[in-house]
């Protein structure tokens, strides 16, 4: 079911999400709603807080690993995801977010990371990659700790954006 995407500066986006204790029908329905919403609005990833649920669940397009814009999207669910930095050297990717309208910005993050979590059957799944894929893994997991990509940009850029959004409201 398509759910409305929570938009910045809704304070829900700054909250920490709870770990999933059991993969039950509620979690399966949540993952389905996240997938339906992501497919409808378009994007490469979504985190549960973005549809208003403070649970540690993300969906990531793992086709990004191929670094080929022609590759068909391949959305995977990760429950209680944990990011591990493999190469801390920073790289800069152009990020945007379904919850942060009208802004894209370069963000510096560790170049290569791994992400490990559970799938909907409770199996451990691990992915690893760099560049834009690495940024995406970190971006989605950040949401579960109440962090947005605009928390990583310069103070000046951030205050310009906040000003613009205040005017628009
Ligand atoms: Ni986002």
Backbone and ligand atoms as CSV (ligand in chain L), in Angstrom:
chain,resi,resn,atom,element,x,y,z
A,1,UNK,N,N,0.846,-1.186,0.000
A,1,UNK,CA,C,0.000,0.000,0.000
A,1,UNK,C,C,0.886,1.243,0.000
A,2,UNK,N,N,0.544,2.171,-0.883
A,2,UNK,CA,C,1.280,3.436,-0.947
A,2,UNK,C,C,1.013,4.250,0.317
A,3,UNK,N,N,2.085,4.708,0.936
A,3,UNK,CA,C,1.933,5.542,2.137
A,3,UNK,C,C,2.559,6.903,1.866
A,4,UNK,N,N,2.036,7.955,2.505
A,4,UNK,CA,C,2.656,9.270,2.303
A,4,UNK,C,C,4.084,9.287,2.854
A,5,UNK,N,N,4.983,9.957,2.150
A,5,UNK,CA,C,6.376,10.061,2.590
A,5,UNK,C,C,6.497,11.232,3.566
A,6,UNK,N,N,7.034,10.960,4.743
A,6,UNK,CA,C,7.240,11.990,5.767
A,6,UNK,C,C,8.285,12.976,5.257
A,7,UNK,N,N,7.970,14.263,5.355
A,7,UNK,CA,C,8.842,15.280,4.783
A,7,UNK,C,C,9.537,16.105,5.867
A,8,UNK,N,N,10.806,16.434,5.622
A,8,UNK,CA,C,11.551,17.379,6.437
A,8,UNK,C,C,10.791,18.699,6.463
A,9,UNK,N,N,10.689,19.384,7.596
A,9,UNK,CA,C,11.337,19.146,8.895
A,9,UNK,C,C,10.474,18.387,9.922
A,10,UNK,N,N,9.656,17.439,9.495
A,10,UNK,CA,C,8.882,16.633,10.455
A,10,UNK,C,C,9.843,16.012,11.486
A,11,UNK,N,N,9.592,16.246,12.798
A,11,UNK,CA,C,10.531,15.777,13.832
A,11,UNK,C,C,10.681,14.256,13.890
A,12,UNK,N,N,9.738,13.543,13.294
A,12,UNK,CA,C,9.827,12.078,13.251
A,12,UNK,C,C,11.127,11.625,12.572
A,13,UNK,N,N,11.579,12.415,11.600
A,13,UNK,CA,C,12.771,12.043,10.830
A,13,UNK,C,C,14.046,12.144,11.657
A,14,UNK,N,N,13.962,12.838,12.812
A,14,UNK,CA,C,15.143,13.011,13.669
A,14,UNK,C,C,15.153,12.003,14.818
A,15,UNK,N,N,14.173,11.103,14.842
A,15,UNK,CA,C,14.086,10.129,15.944
A,15,UNK,C,C,14.851,8.859,15.618
A,16,UNK,N,N,15.263,8.171,16.697
A,16,UNK,CA,C,15.966,6.907,16.538
A,16,UNK,C,C,14.936,5.779,16.425
A,17,UNK,N,N,15.165,4.851,15.507
A,17,UNK,CA,C,14.230,3.748,15.311
A,17,UNK,C,C,14.571,2.565,16.207
A,18,UNK,N,N,13.549,1.778,16.508
A,18,UNK,CA,C,13.674,0.590,17.365
A,18,UNK,C,C,14.115,-0.620,16.537
A,19,UNK,N,N,14.969,-1.468,17.113
A,19,UNK,CA,C,15.290,-2.713,16.413
A,19,UNK,C,C,14.030,-3.587,16.263
A,20,UNK,N,N,14.000,-4.388,15.219
A,20,UNK,CA,C,12.899,-5.330,15.013
A,20,UNK,C,C,13.185,-6.571,15.850
A,21,UNK,N,N,12.257,-6.923,16.735
A,21,UNK,CA,C,12.473,-8.064,17.628
A,21,UNK,C,C,12.025,-9.361,16.965
A,22,UNK,N,N,10.997,-9.271,16.123
A,22,UNK,CA,C,10.464,-10.481,15.505
A,22,UNK,C,C,9.959,-10.139,14.111
A,23,UNK,N,N,10.275,-10.986,13.144
A,23,UNK,CA,C,9.785,-10.749,11.777
A,23,UNK,C,C,8.409,-11.400,11.670
A,24,UNK,N,N,7.389,-10.569,11.826
A,24,UNK,CA,C,6.005,-11.077,11.813
A,24,UNK,C,C,5.223,-10.391,10.684
A,25,UNK,N,N,3.902,-10.588,10.692
A,25,UNK,CA,C,3.054,-10.024,9.626
A,25,UNK,C,C,3.132,-8.502,9.587
A,26,UNK,N,N,3.287,-7.906,10.772
A,26,UNK,CA,C,3.370,-6.442,10.839
A,26,UNK,C,C,4.605,-5.945,10.074
A,27,UNK,N,N,5.738,-6.646,10.277
A,27,UNK,CA,C,6.983,-6.252,9.602
A,27,UNK,C,C,6.903,-6.544,8.104
A,28,UNK,N,N,6.300,-7.678,7.764
A,28,UNK,CA,C,6.149,-8.004,6.330
A,28,UNK,C,C,5.267,-6.962,5.634
A,29,UNK,N,N,4.189,-6.532,6.309
A,29,UNK,CA,C,3.303,-5.505,5.732
A,29,UNK,C,C,4.043,-4.170,5.615
A,30,UNK,N,N,4.846,-3.866,6.630
A,30,UNK,CA,C,5.645,-2.632,6.601
A,30,UNK,C,C,6.591,-2.632,5.395
A,31,UNK,N,N,7.303,-3.753,5.205
A,31,UNK,CA,C,8.244,-3.862,4.084
A,31,UNK,C,C,7.506,-3.717,2.750
A,32,UNK,N,N,6.325,-4.307,2.664
A,32,UNK,CA,C,5.535,-4.212,1.424
A,32,UNK,C,C,5.120,-2.761,1.159
A,33,UNK,N,N,4.671,-2.071,2.202
A,33,UNK,CA,C,4.273,-0.662,2.055
A,33,UNK,C,C,5.468,0.200,1.637
A,34,UNK,N,N,6.636,-0.095,2.231
A,34,UNK,CA,C,7.848,0.656,1.866
A,34,UNK,C,C,8.186,0.438,0.394
A,35,UNK,N,N,8.069,-0.818,-0.039
A,35,UNK,CA,C,8.380,-1.158,-1.428
A,35,UNK,C,C,7.387,-0.484,-2.382
A,36,UNK,N,N,6.097,-0.572,-2.055
A,36,UNK,CA,C,5.074,0.056,-2.902
A,36,UNK,C,C,5.316,1.558,-3.000
A,37,UNK,N,N,5.645,2.162,-1.870
A,37,UNK,CA,C,5.863,3.613,-1.838
A,37,UNK,C,C,7.098,3.989,-2.655
A,38,UNK,N,N,8.182,3.231,-2.450
A,38,UNK,CA,C,9.437,3.509,-3.171
A,38,UNK,C,C,9.245,3.368,-4.672
A,39,UNK,N,N,8.539,2.297,-5.078
A,39,UNK,CA,C,8.320,2.065,-6.512
A,39,UNK,C,C,7.445,3.151,-7.110
A,40,UNK,N,N,6.478,3.657,-6.331
A,40,UNK,CA,C,5.563,4.675,-6.852
A,40,UNK,C,C,6.252,6.031,-6.952
A,41,UNK,N,N,6.956,6.424,-5.892
A,41,UNK,CA,C,7.571,7.757,-5.924
A,41,UNK,C,C,8.908,7.742,-6.662
A,42,UNK,N,N,9.535,6.582,-6.761
A,42,UNK,CA,C,10.793,6.448,-7.492
A,42,UNK,C,C,11.979,6.776,-6.616
A,43,UNK,N,N,13.013,5.934,-6.677
A,43,UNK,CA,C,14.198,6.182,-5.859
A,43,UNK,C,C,15.021,4.920,-5.750
A,44,UNK,N,N,16.135,5.018,-5.021
A,44,UNK,CA,C,17.042,3.876,-4.896
A,44,UNK,C,C,17.026,3.282,-3.491
A,45,UNK,N,N,16.279,3.912,-2.572
A,45,UNK,CA,C,16.211,3.366,-1.223
A,45,UNK,C,C,15.186,4.095,-0.393
A,46,UNK,N,N,14.763,3.417,0.683
A,46,UNK,CA,C,13.800,4.028,1.606
A,46,UNK,C,C,14.009,3.392,2.979
A,47,UNK,N,N,13.723,4.164,4.015
A,47,UNK,CA,C,13.831,3.655,5.379
A,47,UNK,C,C,12.449,3.801,6.036
A,48,UNK,N,N,12.139,2.880,6.971
A,48,UNK,CA,C,10.799,2.843,7.576
A,48,UNK,C,C,10.332,4.184,8.152
A,49,UNK,N,N,11.211,4.964,8.819
A,49,UNK,CA,C,10.737,6.247,9.359
A,49,UNK,C,C,10.176,7.170,8.278
A,50,UNK,N,N,10.603,6.966,7.037
A,50,UNK,CA,C,10.113,7.826,5.954
A,50,UNK,C,C,8.644,7.586,5.639
A,51,UNK,N,N,8.091,6.436,6.090
A,51,UNK,CA,C,6.635,6.279,5.993
A,51,UNK,C,C,6.025,6.311,7.397
A,52,UNK,N,N,6.780,6.857,8.343
A,52,UNK,CA,C,6.229,7.140,9.667
A,52,UNK,C,C,6.342,6.020,10.682
A,53,UNK,N,N,7.167,4.993,10.390
A,53,UNK,CA,C,7.296,3.859,11.310
A,53,UNK,C,C,8.730,3.804,11.841
A,54,UNK,N,N,8.878,3.925,13.167
A,54,UNK,CA,C,10.224,3.981,13.754
A,54,UNK,C,C,10.761,2.578,14.059
A,55,UNK,N,N,10.954,1.796,12.991
A,55,UNK,CA,C,11.523,0.450,13.086
A,55,UNK,C,C,12.731,0.382,12.173
A,56,UNK,N,N,13.709,-0.468,12.590
A,56,UNK,CA,C,14.962,-0.528,11.826
A,56,UNK,C,C,14.817,-1.441,10.609
A,57,UNK,N,N,14.202,-0.887,9.565
A,57,UNK,CA,C,14.013,-1.594,8.293
A,57,UNK,C,C,14.354,-0.626,7.157
A,58,UNK,N,N,15.172,-1.083,6.215
A,58,UNK,CA,C,15.455,-0.278,5.027
A,58,UNK,C,C,15.277,-1.143,3.777
A,59,UNK,N,N,15.064,-0.470,2.663
A,59,UNK,CA,C,15.071,-1.142,1.362
A,59,UNK,C,C,16.106,-0.420,0.510
A,60,UNK,N,N,16.939,-1.211,-0.154
A,60,UNK,CA,C,18.005,-0.651,-0.981
A,60,UNK,C,C,17.980,-1.322,-2.349
A,61,UNK,N,N,18.197,-0.525,-3.393
A,61,UNK,CA,C,18.325,-1.055,-4.743
A,61,UNK,C,C,19.736,-1.618,-4.909
A,62,UNK,N,N,19.869,-2.941,-4.791
A,62,UNK,CA,C,21.209,-3.540,-4.832
A,62,UNK,C,C,21.777,-3.607,-6.254
A,63,UNK,N,N,20.973,-3.224,-7.245
A,63,UNK,CA,C,21.515,-3.173,-8.613
A,63,UNK,C,C,22.549,-2.052,-8.739
A,64,UNK,N,N,22.573,-1.138,-7.761
A,64,UNK,CA,C,23.559,-0.047,-7.777
A,64,UNK,C,C,24.976,-0.595,-7.724
A,65,UNK,N,N,25.113,-1.806,-7.191
A,65,UNK,CA,C,26.436,-2.427,-7.087
A,65,UNK,C,C,27.072,-2.559,-8.463
A,66,UNK,N,N,26.233,-2.748,-9.478
A,66,UNK,CA,C,26.736,-2.956,-10.847
A,66,UNK,C,C,27.242,-1.659,-11.458
A,67,UNK,N,N,26.871,-0.502,-10.845
A,67,UNK,CA,C,27.309,0.794,-11.353
A,67,UNK,C,C,26.965,0.941,-12.837
A,68,UNK,N,N,25.767,0.470,-13.210
A,68,UNK,CA,C,25.309,0.509,-14.590
A,68,UNK,C,C,23.882,1.046,-14.589
A,69,UNK,N,N,23.691,2.281,-15.104
A,69,UNK,CA,C,22.359,2.899,-15.048
A,69,UNK,C,C,21.297,2.091,-15.806
A,70,UNK,N,N,21.729,1.196,-16.696
A,70,UNK,CA,C,20.785,0.392,-17.472
A,70,UNK,C,C,20.308,-0.835,-16.700
A,71,UNK,N,N,21.017,-1.192,-15.624
A,71,UNK,CA,C,20.671,-2.402,-14.866
A,71,UNK,C,C,19.281,-2.250,-14.249
A,72,UNK,N,N,18.415,-3.280,-14.361
A,72,UNK,CA,C,17.085,-3.173,-13.760
A,72,UNK,C,C,17.175,-3.067,-12.236
A,73,UNK,N,N,16.292,-2.293,-11.641
A,73,UNK,CA,C,16.331,-2.100,-10.190
A,73,UNK,C,C,16.052,-3.423,-9.474
A,74,UNK,N,N,16.710,-3.616,-8.345
A,74,UNK,CA,C,16.597,-4.871,-7.595
A,74,UNK,C,C,16.515,-4.516,-6.102
A,75,UNK,N,N,15.284,-4.360,-5.622
A,75,UNK,CA,C,15.071,-3.865,-4.265
A,75,UNK,C,C,15.144,-4.999,-3.242
A,76,UNK,N,N,15.965,-4.823,-2.221
A,76,UNK,CA,C,16.093,-5.819,-1.160
A,76,UNK,C,C,15.793,-5.187,0.197
A,77,UNK,N,N,15.165,-5.990,1.045
A,77,UNK,CA,C,14.814,-5.547,2.391
A,77,UNK,C,C,15.933,-5.938,3.353
A,78,UNK,N,N,16.324,-5.005,4.216
A,78,UNK,CA,C,17.312,-5.299,5.264
A,78,UNK,C,C,16.722,-4.901,6.609
A,79,UNK,N,N,16.638,-5.874,7.501
A,79,UNK,CA,C,16.096,-5.643,8.835
A,79,UNK,C,C,17.255,-5.541,9.823
A,80,UNK,N,N,17.183,-4.563,10.720
A,80,UNK,CA,C,18.265,-4.277,11.677
A,80,UNK,C,C,19.632,-4.171,10.981
A,81,UNK,N,N,19.719,-3.354,9.947
A,81,UNK,CA,C,20.978,-3.269,9.188
A,81,UNK,C,C,22.097,-2.603,9.987
A,82,UNK,N,N,23.304,-3.118,9.776
A,82,UNK,CA,C,24.490,-2.537,10.413
A,82,UNK,C,C,25.521,-2.267,9.327
A,83,UNK,N,N,26.045,-1.045,9.321
A,83,UNK,CA,C,27.057,-0.665,8.332
A,83,UNK,C,C,28.443,-0.783,8.949
A,84,UNK,N,N,29.367,-1.395,8.230
A,84,UNK,CA,C,30.767,-1.472,8.641
A,84,UNK,C,C,31.615,-0.780,7.584
A,85,UNK,N,N,32.497,0.107,8.034
A,85,UNK,CA,C,33.368,0.806,7.084
A,85,UNK,C,C,34.507,-0.124,6.674
A,86,UNK,N,N,34.679,-0.306,5.382
A,86,UNK,CA,C,35.760,-1.148,4.857
A,86,UNK,C,C,36.942,-0.258,4.459
A,87,UNK,N,N,36.630,0.842,3.768
A,87,UNK,CA,C,37.665,1.818,3.398
A,87,UNK,C,C,37.216,3.210,3.848
A,88,UNK,N,N,37.870,3.761,4.890
A,88,UNK,CA,C,37.418,5.029,5.461
A,88,UNK,C,C,37.754,6.251,4.609
A,89,UNK,N,N,38.550,6.064,3.569
A,89,UNK,CA,C,38.872,7.206,2.702
A,89,UNK,C,C,37.559,7.779,2.178
A,90,UNK,N,N,37.426,9.130,2.221
A,90,UNK,CA,C,36.138,9.712,1.867
A,90,UNK,C,C,35.962,9.820,0.357
A,91,UNK,N,N,34.734,9.594,-0.085
A,91,UNK,CA,C,34.411,9.936,-1.459
A,91,UNK,C,C,33.133,10.751,-1.436
A,92,UNK,N,N,32.906,11.488,-2.506
A,92,UNK,CA,C,31.822,12.445,-2.529
A,92,UNK,C,C,30.794,12.001,-3.563
A,93,UNK,N,N,29.547,11.873,-3.124
A,93,UNK,CA,C,28.483,11.485,-4.048
A,93,UNK,C,C,27.373,12.519,-3.964
A,94,UNK,N,N,26.625,12.635,-5.046
A,94,UNK,CA,C,25.521,13.578,-5.104
A,94,UNK,C,C,24.267,12.891,-4.555
A,95,UNK,N,N,23.779,13.353,-3.405
A,95,UNK,CA,C,22.665,12.670,-2.754
A,95,UNK,C,C,21.392,13.500,-2.784
A,96,UNK,N,N,20.287,12.785,-2.718
A,96,UNK,CA,C,18.978,13.386,-2.563
A,96,UNK,C,C,18.179,12.476,-1.655
A,97,UNK,N,N,16.986,12.873,-1.283
A,97,UNK,CA,C,16.211,12.060,-0.352
A,97,UNK,C,C,14.729,12.327,-0.579
A,98,UNK,N,N,13.934,11.263,-0.543
A,98,UNK,CA,C,12.488,11.406,-0.744
A,98,UNK,C,C,11.870,12.302,0.316
A,99,UNK,N,N,12.527,12.408,1.475
A,99,UNK,CA,C,11.996,13.204,2.587
A,99,UNK,C,C,12.539,14.631,2.602
A,100,UNK,N,N,13.455,14.929,1.688
A,100,UNK,CA,C,14.080,16.262,1.656
A,100,UNK,C,C,13.851,16.858,0.268
A,101,UNK,N,N,12.685,17.485,0.057
A,101,UNK,CA,C,12.320,17.923,-1.286
A,101,UNK,C,C,13.242,19.022,-1.828
A,102,UNK,N,N,13.376,19.002,-3.144
A,102,UNK,CA,C,14.048,20.073,-3.884
A,102,UNK,C,C,15.491,20.320,-3.485
A,103,UNK,N,N,16.192,19.287,-3.056
A,103,UNK,CA,C,17.608,19.490,-2.768
A,103,UNK,C,C,18.405,18.248,-3.138
A,104,UNK,N,N,19.498,18.481,-3.849
A,104,UNK,CA,C,20.513,17.448,-4.026
A,104,UNK,C,C,21.816,18.103,-3.627
A,105,UNK,N,N,22.681,17.331,-2.993
A,105,UNK,CA,C,23.938,17.923,-2.575
A,105,UNK,C,C,25.011,16.856,-2.492
A,106,UNK,N,N,26.256,17.297,-2.726
A,106,UNK,CA,C,27.373,16.374,-2.562
A,106,UNK,C,C,27.598,16.123,-1.083
A,107,UNK,N,N,27.829,14.858,-0.747
A,107,UNK,CA,C,28.066,14.466,0.640
A,107,UNK,C,C,29.307,13.582,0.667
A,108,UNK,N,N,30.207,13.865,1.635
A,108,UNK,CA,C,31.422,13.054,1.780
A,108,UNK,C,C,31.166,11.947,2.790
A,109,UNK,N,N,31.439,10.727,2.395
A,109,UNK,CA,C,31.275,9.579,3.296
A,109,UNK,C,C,32.381,8.576,3.004
A,110,UNK,N,N,32.591,7.623,3.947
A,110,UNK,CA,C,33.578,6.565,3.681
A,110,UNK,C,C,33.305,5.884,2.334
A,111,UNK,N,N,34.401,5.654,1.619
A,111,UNK,CA,C,34.330,5.213,0.226
A,111,UNK,C,C,33.711,3.820,0.057
A,112,UNK,N,N,34.105,2.908,0.946
A,112,UNK,CA,C,33.617,1.534,0.792
A,112,UNK,C,C,33.076,1.021,2.123
A,113,UNK,N,N,31.856,0.492,2.103
A,113,UNK,CA,C,31.260,-0.070,3.321
A,113,UNK,C,C,30.586,-1.412,3.004
A,114,UNK,N,N,30.307,-2.152,4.078
A,114,UNK,CA,C,29.483,-3.356,3.973
A,114,UNK,C,C,28.229,-3.103,4.796
A,115,UNK,N,N,27.145,-3.722,4.403
A,115,UNK,CA,C,25.909,-3.642,5.170
A,115,UNK,C,C,25.422,-5.054,5.416
A,116,UNK,N,N,25.096,-5.325,6.681
A,116,UNK,CA,C,24.609,-6.653,7.023
A,116,UNK,C,C,23.288,-6.506,7.759
A,117,UNK,N,N,22.325,-7.341,7.384
A,117,UNK,CA,C,21.025,-7.312,8.043
A,117,UNK,C,C,20.299,-8.612,7.787
A,118,UNK,N,N,19.049,-8.670,8.217
A,118,UNK,CA,C,18.250,-9.866,7.980
A,118,UNK,C,C,17.293,-9.611,6.829
A,119,UNK,N,N,17.001,-10.670,6.043
A,119,UNK,CA,C,15.929,-10.548,5.061
A,119,UNK,C,C,14.615,-10.941,5.735
A,120,UNK,N,N,13.528,-10.953,4.974
A,120,UNK,CA,C,12.211,-11.206,5.579
A,120,UNK,C,C,12.048,-12.645,6.060
A,121,UNK,N,N,12.973,-13.543,5.635
A,121,UNK,CA,C,12.937,-14.920,6.135
A,121,UNK,C,C,13.843,-15.101,7.344
A,122,UNK,N,N,14.490,-14.012,7.782
A,122,UNK,CA,C,15.357,-14.101,8.954
A,122,UNK,C,C,16.769,-14.542,8.633
A,123,UNK,N,N,17.098,-14.639,7.337
A,123,UNK,CA,C,18.471,-14.995,6.952
A,123,UNK,C,C,19.359,-13.759,6.976
A,124,UNK,N,N,20.614,-13.959,7.375
A,124,UNK,CA,C,21.570,-12.852,7.352
A,124,UNK,C,C,22.009,-12.588,5.919
A,125,UNK,N,N,21.945,-11.328,5.525
A,125,UNK,CA,C,22.351,-10.947,4.177
A,125,UNK,C,C,23.411,-9.855,4.299
A,126,UNK,N,N,24.468,-9.961,3.479
A,126,UNK,CA,C,25.539,-8.975,3.521
A,126,UNK,C,C,25.789,-8.448,2.121
A,127,UNK,N,N,25.879,-7.127,2.006
A,127,UNK,CA,C,26.254,-6.532,0.734
A,127,UNK,C,C,27.438,-5.614,0.987
A,128,UNK,N,N,28.208,-5.356,-0.055
A,128,UNK,CA,C,29.390,-4.523,0.103
A,128,UNK,C,C,29.631,-3.776,-1.191
A,129,UNK,N,N,30.054,-2.521,-1.075
A,129,UNK,CA,C,30.328,-1.795,-2.303
A,129,UNK,C,C,30.850,-0.409,-2.036
A,130,UNK,N,N,31.100,0.311,-3.145
A,130,UNK,CA,C,31.667,1.647,-2.989
A,130,UNK,C,C,30.931,2.680,-3.820
A,131,UNK,N,N,31.419,3.910,-3.758
A,131,UNK,CA,C,30.842,4.993,-4.552
A,131,UNK,C,C,29.396,5.259,-4.163
A,132,UNK,N,N,28.557,5.407,-5.165
A,132,UNK,CA,C,27.156,5.766,-4.940
A,132,UNK,C,C,26.423,4.687,-4.131
A,133,UNK,N,N,26.775,3.415,-4.373
A,133,UNK,CA,C,26.161,2.301,-3.644
A,133,UNK,C,C,26.504,2.384,-2.156
A,134,UNK,N,N,27.759,2.677,-1.863
A,134,UNK,CA,C,28.208,2.849,-0.481
A,134,UNK,C,C,27.452,4.001,0.183
A,135,UNK,N,N,27.308,5.103,-0.553
A,135,UNK,CA,C,26.593,6.271,-0.018
A,135,UNK,C,C,25.149,5.906,0.302
A,136,UNK,N,N,24.540,5.136,-0.591
A,136,UNK,CA,C,23.143,4.738,-0.407
A,136,UNK,C,C,22.969,3.883,0.855
A,137,UNK,N,N,23.866,2.917,1.069
A,137,UNK,CA,C,23.793,2.067,2.269
A,137,UNK,C,C,23.885,2.918,3.532
A,138,UNK,N,N,24.798,3.892,3.517
A,138,UNK,CA,C,24.990,4.750,4.691
A,138,UNK,C,C,23.819,5.709,4.873
A,139,UNK,N,N,23.328,6.249,3.761
A,139,UNK,CA,C,22.208,7.187,3.794
A,139,UNK,C,C,20.964,6.534,4.408
A,140,UNK,N,N,20.635,5.320,3.941
A,140,UNK,CA,C,19.416,4.660,4.431
A,140,UNK,C,C,19.557,4.263,5.903
A,141,UNK,N,N,20.730,3.758,6.286
A,141,UNK,CA,C,20.928,3.354,7.683
A,141,UNK,C,C,20.922,4.572,8.602
A,142,UNK,N,N,21.445,5.693,8.121
A,142,UNK,CA,C,21.411,6.959,8.866
A,142,UNK,C,C,19.986,7.328,9.294
A,143,UNK,N,N,19.026,7.089,8.390
A,143,UNK,CA,C,17.628,7.420,8.690
A,143,UNK,C,C,17.174,6.762,9.996
A,144,UNK,N,N,17.691,5.561,10.262
A,144,UNK,CA,C,17.263,4.801,11.449
A,144,UNK,C,C,17.832,5.403,12.730
A,145,UNK,N,N,18.850,6.261,12.573
A,145,UNK,CA,C,19.412,6.967,13.726
A,145,UNK,C,C,18.996,8.436,13.728
A,146,UNK,N,N,17.964,8.737,12.935
A,146,UNK,CA,C,17.432,10.097,12.907
A,146,UNK,C,C,18.322,11.087,12.191
A,147,UNK,N,N,19.152,10.564,11.268
A,147,UNK,CA,C,20.074,11.448,10.557
A,147,UNK,C,C,19.693,11.546,9.076
A,148,UNK,N,N,19.786,12.762,8.544
A,148,UNK,CA,C,19.491,12.989,7.129
A,148,UNK,C,C,20.772,13.425,6.420
A,149,UNK,N,N,20.775,13.328,5.089
A,149,UNK,CA,C,22.014,13.716,4.380
A,149,UNK,C,C,22.334,15.192,4.601
A,150,UNK,N,N,21.307,16.003,4.884
A,150,UNK,CA,C,21.571,17.435,5.118
A,150,UNK,C,C,22.274,17.670,6.458
A,151,UNK,N,N,22.341,16.635,7.298
A,151,UNK,CA,C,23.137,16.750,8.524
A,151,UNK,C,C,24.628,16.624,8.220
A,152,UNK,N,N,24.961,16.237,6.981
A,152,UNK,CA,C,26.371,16.061,6.596
A,152,UNK,C,C,26.874,17.187,5.700
A,153,UNK,N,N,25.986,18.129,5.331
A,153,UNK,CA,C,26.427,19.198,4.414
A,153,UNK,C,C,26.886,20.419,5.213
A,154,UNK,N,N,27.435,21.402,4.521
A,154,UNK,CA,C,27.996,22.560,5.224
A,154,UNK,C,C,26.887,23.358,5.913
A,155,UNK,N,N,27.283,24.059,6.970
A,155,UNK,CA,C,26.339,24.872,7.739
A,155,UNK,C,C,25.657,25.889,6.835
A,156,UNK,N,N,26.438,26.475,5.934
A,156,UNK,CA,C,25.907,27.512,5.042
A,156,UNK,C,C,24.824,26.944,4.130
A,157,UNK,N,N,25.133,25.818,3.497
A,157,UNK,CA,C,24.177,25.180,2.588
A,157,UNK,C,C,22.907,24.794,3.337
A,158,UNK,N,N,23.119,24.261,4.547
A,158,UNK,CA,C,21.994,23.807,5.349
A,158,UNK,C,C,21.098,24.973,5.730
A,159,UNK,N,N,21.694,26.085,6.143
A,159,UNK,CA,C,20.845,27.199,6.573
A,159,UNK,C,C,20.133,27.843,5.376
A,160,UNK,N,N,20.776,27.796,4.194
A,160,UNK,CA,C,20.099,28.313,3.002
A,160,UNK,C,C,18.873,27.455,2.686
A,161,UNK,N,N,19.044,26.155,2.822
A,161,UNK,CA,C,17.930,25.240,2.556
A,161,UNK,C,C,16.801,25.436,3.572
A,162,UNK,N,N,17.167,25.526,4.846
A,162,UNK,CA,C,16.159,25.717,5.897
A,162,UNK,C,C,15.364,27.005,5.669
A,163,UNK,N,N,16.062,28.040,5.243
A,163,UNK,CA,C,15.426,29.326,4.982
A,163,UNK,C,C,14.412,29.184,3.851
A,164,UNK,N,N,14.853,28.511,2.798
A,164,UNK,CA,C,14.010,28.323,1.618
A,164,UNK,C,C,12.750,27.521,1.984
A,165,UNK,N,N,12.903,26.471,2.774
A,165,UNK,CA,C,11.765,25.637,3.141
A,165,UNK,C,C,10.809,26.390,4.065
A,166,UNK,N,N,11.355,27.258,4.896
A,166,UNK,CA,C,10.521,28.048,5.809
A,166,UNK,C,C,9.643,28.993,4.996
A,167,UNK,N,N,10.250,29.572,3.966
A,167,UNK,CA,C,9.524,30.498,3.094
A,167,UNK,C,C,8.401,29.762,2.367
A,168,UNK,N,N,8.690,28.544,1.952
A,168,UNK,CA,C,7.726,27.784,1.158
A,168,UNK,C,C,6.510,27.351,1.978
A,169,UNK,N,N,6.665,27.314,3.305
A,169,UNK,CA,C,5.547,26.812,4.115
A,169,UNK,C,C,4.478,27.869,4.407
L,1,NI,NI,NI,16.745,9.464,2.455
